[in-house]
Amino acid sequence: MILKKTRRNSGLRQMESASSVRRSLERSLRSYLNMLTALKEVPDWQDAYAEINELVKAAKNSAVARKKNNEEPE
């Protein structure tokens, strides 16, 4: 029993933390958005840029609204 628990704990310590994974994901998404922004004037990329840009705007608005709701007194 103790050996199993030790192995599980060891496996958990070897995993990347959620914070680290989130930072990596954010960097990757930022790089992708920068690439799309650079290519937004290229005809074949305009639609992709427009769609992703709308998603980013919606996500930002959602985050702002969520933050605002959390700040309001209950």
C-alpha positions as CSV (number, residue, x, y, z in Angstrom):
1,M,0.0,0.0,0.0
2,I,2.7,2.5,1.0
3,L,4.7,1.6,-2.1
4,K,1.7,2.3,-4.4
5,K,1.2,5.7,-2.7
6,T,4.9,6.5,-3.1
7,R,4.8,5.7,-6.8
8,R,1.7,7.8,-7.3
9,N,3.3,10.8,-5.4
10,S,6.4,10.4,-7.5
11,G,4.4,10.4,-10.7
12,L,2.6,13.6,-9.6
13,R,5.9,15.4,-8.8
14,Q,7.1,14.6,-12.3
15,M,4.1,16.2,-13.9
16,E,4.2,19.8,-15.1
17,S,2.2,22.1,-12.8
18,A,-1.1,23.6,-14.0
19,S,0.4,27.1,-13.8
20,S,3.3,26.1,-16.0
21,V,1.0,24.5,-18.6
22,R,-1.2,27.6,-18.6
23,R,1.8,30.0,-19.1
24,S,3.0,27.8,-22.0
25,L,-0.5,27.7,-23.6
26,E,-0.8,31.5,-23.2
27,R,2.6,32.0,-24.9
28,S,1.6,29.7,-27.7
29,L,-1.8,31.4,-28.3
30,R,-0.1,34.8,-28.2
31,S,2.4,33.7,-30.8
32,Y,-0.4,32.3,-33.0
33,L,-2.4,35.6,-32.7
34,N,0.6,37.6,-33.6
35,M,1.1,35.5,-36.7
36,L,-2.5,35.9,-37.7
37,T,-2.3,39.7,-37.1
38,A,0.8,39.8,-39.3
39,L,-1.0,37.9,-42.1
40,K,-4.4,39.7,-41.8
41,E,-3.7,41.6,-45.1
42,V,-3.0,38.4,-47.0
43,P,-6.3,37.4,-48.8
44,D,-6.3,33.7,-47.8
45,W,-5.8,34.7,-44.1
46,Q,-8.4,37.5,-43.8
47,D,-11.3,35.2,-42.9
48,A,-9.2,33.2,-40.3
49,Y,-8.0,36.5,-38.7
50,A,-11.6,37.9,-38.6
51,E,-13.0,34.8,-36.9
52,I,-10.2,34.5,-34.4
53,N,-10.3,38.2,-33.7
54,E,-14.0,38.0,-32.8
55,L,-13.3,35.0,-30.5
56,V,-10.6,37.0,-28.7
57,K,-12.9,40.0,-28.3
58,A,-15.6,37.8,-26.9
59,A,-13.2,36.1,-24.5
60,K,-11.9,39.5,-23.3
61,N,-15.5,40.8,-22.8
62,S,-16.4,37.7,-20.9
63,A,-13.3,38.1,-18.6
64,V,-14.2,41.7,-18.0
65,A,-17.8,40.9,-17.2
66,R,-16.8,38.0,-14.9
67,K,-14.3,40.3,-13.1
68,K,-16.9,43.0,-12.7
69,N,-19.5,40.5,-11.3
70,N,-16.9,39.3,-8.7
71,E,-16.2,42.9,-7.6
72,E,-19.8,43.8,-6.9
73,P,-20.9,43.6,-3.3
74,E,-23.4,40.9,-2.5
